[in-house]
Every structure is written in C-alpha cells, then in structure tokens.
Amino acid sequence: MSPSLPATGPLPREKLAASGRAALSDEELIALFLRTGIPGCNVMELSRDLIRKAGSLANLGRMEADDLQSLCKGIGIAKAATLTAAFELGRRAIQEEKAQVSINTAQDVYDYLAPEMLWHVQEHIVVLLLDIRKKLIRKVDLTIGSLTASLIHPRDIFRAAIKHNAHCFILAHNHPSGDPSPSEADRLLTDSVEKAGKFMHIRMIDHVVIGTASATRDQPYYSFRPPSFTAGELADAVYTV
C-alpha cells in the first residue's frame, strides 16, 4: 500500500466532500495538508505522530516550519511550510473577525487575545488602543520576552497611543506557564504605566494577564481592574495592588 494512504476507511478528502469539514478528525484535517506520508509511515500515521509528539493540536499550531522538521524526521520543508501556513491562516481569520470589537470587560480582553496569545511559548506584551466608546482602534505588539528581561518602557505604550489618537488603552500579556497570577514585575509595570497615564492624560483602564483555564482557578486570566469598565471607572479608577 502506498505510504500516502490510510490503512482503512475513506480518504480524508472524500470524507470531507461527503460529510463536510466538521466531520473530519484533527488527524484527517492535518493529513489533507500533508497530502502524503513518508517512507514507512502513511499520511494518517504521520498526522497522529505529529500531534502525539507535539503534545496537543494547540502545541502543534504554535510551531514554526523548522520546529516541525525537527519534531518528525522525514518531513521536508514543503510539508512543514504548508502545515504552518494553514495554522497561521486560521489564526489570522480569527483576528480579522474580531477587528471591530468593543472592549468592556476583562473577559472581552481575554476573548479577543487568547486565541492568539495562548499559542505563544514566550511572553508577548501588547496594548489595545481604544476610542472614547471603547471600540478597538488597534492592537500593538510591544515586545517579546519576560517583563523583567524585555525592558518595556511606558514611553513605548504612549508613543503608540498618541500616534493612533487613543482615548484610553489596555495593557495585556500572556504567561506561557498558563498560570495568570501576577508577578511582582507585573505589578511594578502596572504601577509605572498607571502613573505615566495620569501624567499624559491617557488612561490605562486595565492590565490583563492571559493564562489558561484550570479547575484550580476561577478564570483563565487576571485583571488589575474591577469586572466591568464603567464610565465612572474610566474617569475615576485608581490602580491599587
């Protein structure tokens, strides 16, 4: 039997045509992008092996092409590039769909950022620039790396806010460990940016730490603000640790 074919059952392409894309398993969807297997391993076995070695579909989606080639010997650049491009298109489609959102709560921040930030294996620090109605103007990527090592400075935030005429903004970053509990560096940064915002008359209305869901915590994020950003809070809220 050809290494490109699964041992039993319909081919993923024919199954998709007959039953729709939602009917396919993760392995079958991956197999459609890989197209063929490698010597000694058919395409379905290869797909399962990739997910198994990555640890999860989410982990697989975080990988670059060279990571995939290192993960599974025998995968060439063509297969690796095709698969990483497919994951990237999915990520961009989600972001495009959410481009004109309103940000009213910390949950809104999490819902907007988590689909992208949960893929990251390093800390990514971003700022969400908002207009007076809390409509998202733009997401600006500030830096990559831990807060202690990235040397983020409030001027980087306010430069972006002024450039895009933001009324207020929300700072956010992920914790790759999945635990959103704030570190001392998180608290110090929040305090520094809060004070600078008062001086610049551009409010930081929240700093949200993005983590993952767990049975041991109430929510997969940490907010330095109350649950809802009301008009009064926008005008009067003062950050306290």
Contacts in CASP RR format, 6 or more apart in sequence:
PFRMAT RR
TARGET T0000
AUTHOR 0000-0000-0000
METHOD contacts of the structure
MODEL  1
MSPSLPATGPLPREKLAASGRAALSDEELIALFLRTGIPGCNVMELSRDL
IRKAGSLANLGRMEADDLQSLCKGIGIAKAATLTAAFELGRRAIQEEKAQ
VSINTAQDVYDYLAPEMLWHVQEHIVVLLLDIRKKLIRKVDLTIGSLTAS
LIHPRDIFRAAIKHNAHCFILAHNHPSGDPSPSEADRLLTDSVEKAGKFM
HIRMIDHVVIGTASATRDQPYYSFRPPSFTAGELADAVYTV
1 7 0 8 1.000
1 42 0 8 1.000
2 42 0 8 1.000
3 36 0 8 1.000
3 37 0 8 1.000
3 38 0 8 1.000
3 39 0 8 1.000
3 40 0 8 1.000
3 41 0 8 1.000
3 42 0 8 1.000
3 43 0 8 1.000
4 35 0 8 1.000
4 36 0 8 1.000
4 37 0 8 1.000
4 42 0 8 1.000
4 43 0 8 1.000
5 11 0 8 1.000
5 42 0 8 1.000
5 43 0 8 1.000
6 12 0 8 1.000
6 31 0 8 1.000
6 42 0 8 1.000
6 43 0 8 1.000
6 44 0 8 1.000
6 45 0 8 1.000
7 42 0 8 1.000
7 44 0 8 1.000
10 18 0 8 1.000
12 24 0 8 1.000
12 28 0 8 1.000
12 29 0 8 1.000
12 31 0 8 1.000
12 32 0 8 1.000
12 44 0 8 1.000
13 32 0 8 1.000
15 23 0 8 1.000
15 24 0 8 1.000
15 28 0 8 1.000
16 23 0 8 1.000
16 24 0 8 1.000
16 28 0 8 1.000
16 32 0 8 1.000
21 29 0 8 1.000
24 32 0 8 1.000
26 47 0 8 1.000
26 51 0 8 1.000
26 57 0 8 1.000
27 44 0 8 1.000
27 47 0 8 1.000
27 48 0 8 1.000
27 51 0 8 1.000
28 44 0 8 1.000
28 47 0 8 1.000
30 47 0 8 1.000
30 50 0 8 1.000
30 51 0 8 1.000
30 60 0 8 1.000
30 83 0 8 1.000
31 43 0 8 1.000
31 44 0 8 1.000
31 46 0 8 1.000
31 47 0 8 1.000
33 79 0 8 1.000
33 82 0 8 1.000
33 83 0 8 1.000
33 86 0 8 1.000
34 43 0 8 1.000
34 46 0 8 1.000
34 47 0 8 1.000
34 79 0 8 1.000
34 82 0 8 1.000
34 83 0 8 1.000
35 43 0 8 1.000
35 79 0 8 1.000
35 82 0 8 1.000
36 43 0 8 1.000
37 43 0 8 1.000
37 45 0 8 1.000
37 46 0 8 1.000
38 46 0 8 1.000
38 74 0 8 1.000
38 75 0 8 1.000
39 74 0 8 1.000
41 49 0 8 1.000
46 72 0 8 1.000
46 75 0 8 1.000
49 72 0 8 1.000
50 60 0 8 1.000
50 68 0 8 1.000
50 71 0 8 1.000
50 72 0 8 1.000
51 57 0 8 1.000
51 60 0 8 1.000
53 71 0 8 1.000
53 72 0 8 1.000
54 60 0 8 1.000
54 61 0 8 1.000
54 63 0 8 1.000
54 71 0 8 1.000
58 118 0 8 1.000
58 119 0 8 1.000
60 68 0 8 1.000
60 87 0 8 1.000
61 84 0 8 1.000
61 87 0 8 1.000
61 119 0 8 1.000
62 119 0 8 1.000
62 120 0 8 1.000
62 121 0 8 1.000
63 71 0 8 1.000
63 84 0 8 1.000
64 84 0 8 1.000
65 77 0 8 1.000
65 80 0 8 1.000
65 81 0 8 1.000
65 83 0 8 1.000
65 84 0 8 1.000
66 80 0 8 1.000
68 75 0 8 1.000
68 79 0 8 1.000
68 80 0 8 1.000
68 83 0 8 1.000
68 84 0 8 1.000
69 75 0 8 1.000
69 76 0 8 1.000
69 77 0 8 1.000
69 80 0 8 1.000
91 115 0 8 1.000
91 116 0 8 1.000
91 119 0 8 1.000
94 115 0 8 1.000
94 116 0 8 1.000
95 115 0 8 1.000
95 116 0 8 1.000
98 112 0 8 1.000
99 136 0 8 1.000
100 135 0 8 1.000
100 136 0 8 1.000
101 108 0 8 1.000
101 112 0 8 1.000
101 135 0 8 1.000
101 136 0 8 1.000
102 108 0 8 1.000
102 133 0 8 1.000
102 134 0 8 1.000
102 135 0 8 1.000
102 136 0 8 1.000
103 109 0 8 1.000
103 112 0 8 1.000
103 128 0 8 1.000
103 130 0 8 1.000
103 134 0 8 1.000
103 135 0 8 1.000
103 136 0 8 1.000
103 170 0 8 1.000
103 229 0 8 1.000
104 134 0 8 1.000
104 228 0 8 1.000
104 229 0 8 1.000
105 227 0 8 1.000
105 228 0 8 1.000
105 229 0 8 1.000
106 206 0 8 1.000
106 208 0 8 1.000
106 221 0 8 1.000
106 223 0 8 1.000
106 225 0 8 1.000
106 227 0 8 1.000
107 219 0 8 1.000
107 221 0 8 1.000
109 128 0 8 1.000
109 170 0 8 1.000
109 172 0 8 1.000
109 206 0 8 1.000
109 208 0 8 1.000
109 221 0 8 1.000
109 223 0 8 1.000
110 208 0 8 1.000
110 210 0 8 1.000
110 219 0 8 1.000
110 220 0 8 1.000
110 221 0 8 1.000
112 128 0 8 1.000
112 136 0 8 1.000
113 126 0 8 1.000
113 128 0 8 1.000
113 139 0 8 1.000
113 172 0 8 1.000
113 174 0 8 1.000
113 208 0 8 1.000
113 210 0 8 1.000
114 210 0 8 1.000
114 211 0 8 1.000
114 220 0 8 1.000
114 221 0 8 1.000
117 124 0 8 1.000
117 126 0 8 1.000
117 172 0 8 1.000
117 173 0 8 1.000
117 174 0 8 1.000
117 210 0 8 1.000
118 174 0 8 1.000
118 210 0 8 1.000
118 211 0 8 1.000
118 212 0 8 1.000
120 174 0 8 1.000
120 176 0 8 1.000
121 176 0 8 1.000
122 144 0 8 1.000
122 145 0 8 1.000
122 146 0 8 1.000
122 176 0 8 1.000
123 144 0 8 1.000
123 145 0 8 1.000
123 146 0 8 1.000
123 147 0 8 1.000
123 150 0 8 1.000
123 173 0 8 1.000
123 174 0 8 1.000
123 175 0 8 1.000
123 176 0 8 1.000
124 141 0 8 1.000
124 143 0 8 1.000
124 144 0 8 1.000
124 145 0 8 1.000
124 173 0 8 1.000
124 174 0 8 1.000
125 141 0 8 1.000
125 142 0 8 1.000
125 143 0 8 1.000
125 144 0 8 1.000
125 145 0 8 1.000
125 147 0 8 1.000
125 150 0 8 1.000
125 152 0 8 1.000
125 171 0 8 1.000
125 172 0 8 1.000
125 173 0 8 1.000
126 139 0 8 1.000
126 140 0 8 1.000
126 141 0 8 1.000
126 142 0 8 1.000
126 171 0 8 1.000
126 172 0 8 1.000
126 173 0 8 1.000
127 139 0 8 1.000
127 140 0 8 1.000
127 142 0 8 1.000
127 157 0 8 1.000
127 160 0 8 1.000
127 161 0 8 1.000
127 169 0 8 1.000
127 170 0 8 1.000
127 171 0 8 1.000
127 172 0 8 1.000
128 136 0 8 1.000
128 138 0 8 1.000
128 139 0 8 1.000
128 169 0 8 1.000
128 170 0 8 1.000
128 172 0 8 1.000
129 136 0 8 1.000
129 137 0 8 1.000
129 138 0 8 1.000
129 139 0 8 1.000
129 140 0 8 1.000
129 160 0 8 1.000
129 161 0 8 1.000
129 164 0 8 1.000
129 166 0 8 1.000
129 169 0 8 1.000
130 136 0 8 1.000
130 137 0 8 1.000
130 166 0 8 1.000
130 167 0 8 1.000
130 168 0 8 1.000
130 169 0 8 1.000
130 170 0 8 1.000
130 205 0 8 1.000
131 137 0 8 1.000
131 166 0 8 1.000
131 167 0 8 1.000
132 167 0 8 1.000
132 168 0 8 1.000
134 168 0 8 1.000
134 229 0 8 1.000
137 164 0 8 1.000
137 165 0 8 1.000
137 166 0 8 1.000
138 160 0 8 1.000
138 164 0 8 1.000
140 160 0 8 1.000
140 164 0 8 1.000
142 152 0 8 1.000
142 156 0 8 1.000
142 157 0 8 1.000
142 160 0 8 1.000
143 150 0 8 1.000
143 151 0 8 1.000
143 152 0 8 1.000
143 156 0 8 1.000
144 150 0 8 1.000
146 185 0 8 1.000
147 173 0 8 1.000
147 183 0 8 1.000
147 185 0 8 1.000
147 186 0 8 1.000
147 189 0 8 1.000
148 185 0 8 1.000
152 189 0 8 1.000
154 192 0 8 1.000
154 193 0 8 1.000
154 196 0 8 1.000
154 197 0 8 1.000
155 196 0 8 1.000
157 169 0 8 1.000
157 171 0 8 1.000
157 193 0 8 1.000
157 196 0 8 1.000
157 204 0 8 1.000
158 196 0 8 1.000
158 197 0 8 1.000
158 200 0 8 1.000
158 202 0 8 1.000
160 166 0 8 1.000
161 169 0 8 1.000
161 200 0 8 1.000
161 202 0 8 1.000
162 202 0 8 1.000
166 202 0 8 1.000
167 202 0 8 1.000
167 203 0 8 1.000
168 202 0 8 1.000
168 203 0 8 1.000
168 204 0 8 1.000
168 205 0 8 1.000
168 234 0 8 1.000
169 202 0 8 1.000
169 203 0 8 1.000
169 204 0 8 1.000
169 205 0 8 1.000
170 204 0 8 1.000
170 205 0 8 1.000
170 206 0 8 1.000
170 207 0 8 1.000
170 208 0 8 1.000
171 189 0 8 1.000
171 190 0 8 1.000
171 193 0 8 1.000
171 204 0 8 1.000
171 206 0 8 1.000
171 207 0 8 1.000
171 208 0 8 1.000
172 207 0 8 1.000
172 208 0 8 1.000
172 209 0 8 1.000
172 210 0 8 1.000
173 186 0 8 1.000
173 209 0 8 1.000
173 210 0 8 1.000
174 209 0 8 1.000
174 210 0 8 1.000
174 211 0 8 1.000
175 181 0 8 1.000
175 209 0 8 1.000
175 210 0 8 1.000
175 211 0 8 1.000
178 211 0 8 1.000
178 212 0 8 1.000
178 214 0 8 1.000
178 220 0 8 1.000
179 211 0 8 1.000
179 214 0 8 1.000
179 217 0 8 1.000
180 209 0 8 1.000
180 210 0 8 1.000
180 211 0 8 1.000
180 217 0 8 1.000
180 219 0 8 1.000
180 220 0 8 1.000
180 221 0 8 1.000
180 222 0 8 1.000
181 209 0 8 1.000
181 222 0 8 1.000
182 190 0 8 1.000
182 209 0 8 1.000
182 222 0 8 1.000
182 224 0 8 1.000
186 207 0 8 1.000
186 209 0 8 1.000
187 241 0 8 1.000
189 207 0 8 1.000
190 204 0 8 1.000
190 207 0 8 1.000
190 224 0 8 1.000
190 239 0 8 1.000
190 241 0 8 1.000
191 239 0 8 1.000
191 241 0 8 1.000
193 204 0 8 1.000
193 207 0 8 1.000
194 204 0 8 1.000
194 238 0 8 1.000
194 239 0 8 1.000
197 203 0 8 1.000
197 204 0 8 1.000
203 234 0 8 1.000
204 239 0 8 1.000
205 225 0 8 1.000
205 229 0 8 1.000
205 233 0 8 1.000
205 234 0 8 1.000
205 237 0 8 1.000
206 223 0 8 1.000
206 224 0 8 1.000
206 225 0 8 1.000
206 229 0 8 1.000
207 223 0 8 1.000
207 224 0 8 1.000
207 225 0 8 1.000
208 221 0 8 1.000
208 222 0 8 1.000
208 223 0 8 1.000
208 224 0 8 1.000
209 221 0 8 1.000
209 222 0 8 1.000
209 223 0 8 1.000
210 220 0 8 1.000
210 221 0 8 1.000
211 220 0 8 1.000
211 221 0 8 1.000
212 220 0 8 1.000
213 220 0 8 1.000
214 220 0 8 1.000
224 239 0 8 1.000
225 233 0 8 1.000
225 237 0 8 1.000
226 233 0 8 1.000
226 237 0 8 1.000
END
